[in-house]
Amino acid sequence: MKRVFLFVLTGVVMLPSLAFAELELTVNPDKQPGRKCYTAAEAEAEQGIRIHSELMVIGLNCNHMGKRHGQPLYSMYREFTAKYGDLFAQYETILIDYFKINGDPKPIATLNTLRTSFANKISNDAAKARPDIFCSQYAPRVLKAAEMSKENVRKWAATIYPSHPVSHPVCKSEK
């Protein structure tokens, strides 16, 4: 934390004597506008949102795969979402705060665009593959996620794979 003192000119322009008021602000350098790197929590949040978006697309495209386990895959995804809704809401808040810090005038729209880009990427993967091949490769993710503890979901989200990098580098002070 850094303490910054600002001196603000006060008074009416026409008066010969002007007064200065001292204003003290506490500034956190990591929260400055224009910060183009993620904290570890922000990177985890983005990965968590990516995972959640991908699981939705997998559940929709491979819904039939879950029937072997007694429940359609998309229903498993919905239960997973309900079970960890607080975690995903926390991830959303973290990212919205990051977008605000960086001066984004529409942080919720930016979050929705990010979610959509994640969903579109895996939807494109699904479109390029035969459905049976895509589902045999990706459906197990929904099955595994449905059985994870919150701690394990967070560990998964906190792991940045080279094939799934976050959209901003992680701040050096966070590594």
N, C-alpha and C positions, 0 to 999 in steps of 0.2 A: 504494500500500500504506500502511496505517496501523498503527501499533503501539499496542496497547492493553494497559494493565496492570490486572490484577484483583488485589484483595486478598481472600484467602479466609480466613475465620475457621476455625481448626482447634482441636481440643482437645475435652475432655469437658465437658459442661455443668456438672457438679458441682464442677469444680475452679475455684478462684478466679482462677488465672492462665490466660489464653487466649493462644494464639499466632496470629499472622497469617502466612500464607505468600504470597509475591508470585508471580504467574503472569503471564508475558508471552506474548501472542498476537499473531501477525501477521494482520491482517484486510485483505482486499481488498474495498473498498466495493461493487464491481460484482458480487461474489459473495454479497452479503448475502441472507438469507432475505427473501422478500417483493419481490424485484426483479421488476417486472412488464413489463420491456422486454427485448428480445432484443439480444444482441451481433450483429455482422455475421455471425459464424460460426453462431450459433443460427438467424438468419433464413435463411441459406443452407441449413442442415440441414433446416429445416422445408420449404422449397421443394423441396429434393432429395427428401425423403420424399413430398411431394405429387406431384411429377413421376413418381417411381417407381410410386406407387399408381395414378396415372392411366394410365400406360403399360400396366400389368397389365390394367386394365379394357378399354382399347382393344384390346389384343392378344386378349383373350378374345372380345370382341364382334365384332371384325373379322378374325378368324383367317384367313378365306378371302382377304383382300386381299393377303396376303403371297405367296400362291401365284404371282402374276404375277412375283414377284421370285425364285422358286425355293424359297421356304420359307414355311411358315405364319407369320403375324404373331406368334402367341403364342410360337412357337419363337424368333423374333428377340428378343422381349422376354426370354425366359429366358436367351439368350446374352448379352444386354446386362446382365442382372442378374448373371450369373456373371463377366463381364468386369470389372464395377465393384462387385462385392460388398464389397470393402474400403472403398470410398467410402461405400456405403450403411450399412455397419456403423459407420463413423466418424460419419455423420450421426445414426444412432440413439443412439450413445453421447453425443454432444453434447446431444441433446434430453433423454435420460434424466438427464444431469447437471443440465440446466436445471430439470427437474421436481423433482429432489432438492433443489436450492438453494432452491426455493420451497416446500419442506416437503411435497411430494406423498408420501403414504405408499405409493403404488403407481405408481411412475413408468413401469414397463414396461406396465402396464395402460393408463395414460394415453397412452403412445405408440401402443399398439394401437388405442385409441379414435380417436386422431388419424388414423391410417392409414385406419381404417374410414370415418371421416367424409369423407376425401378420395375414397375409392373410391365411396362412396354418392353424392357430389355428381355425379361424372361418370357414374355408372350412371343417375342420374335424368335427366341430359341425354340419355343414350342412349335411355332409355325414352320420352322426349318426342318424339324425332325418328324418322323412318323410318330403318331400318337402313342403307340405301344412302346416305342423306344424311349420317347420323352418321359412317359409315365413310369417306366421301369427304372429310369435313372433318378427322377425327381420325387416321385410319390413317397419314398421312404423318409424324406425330410419331414413331411407332415406327420407321419407316424411317430418318428423320433421326437419331434417337437411336442407332440401331444402328451408324451410321457415325461418331459423334462420338468425339473424343479425351476423355480424362478431364478435361483442362483446359477443353474446351468444355462438357462436362456441368456442371462446377463454375461456369463463367460463366453458364450457363443457370439453374442453381439460385440463383446470387447475384443474379440480376435479379428485382426485385420489380415485377410488373406491377399496375397499378391493378385489373384484372379478377381478379387472384389475389393479394390481400394476405396477409401473414402474420397469424397469430392474435394476436400481440402487437406493439406498436410497437417499432421499432428504437431503442435507447437513444440519447439525444442525443449522447453522447460518441462514438458509433459512426458518426454521419452525416458 
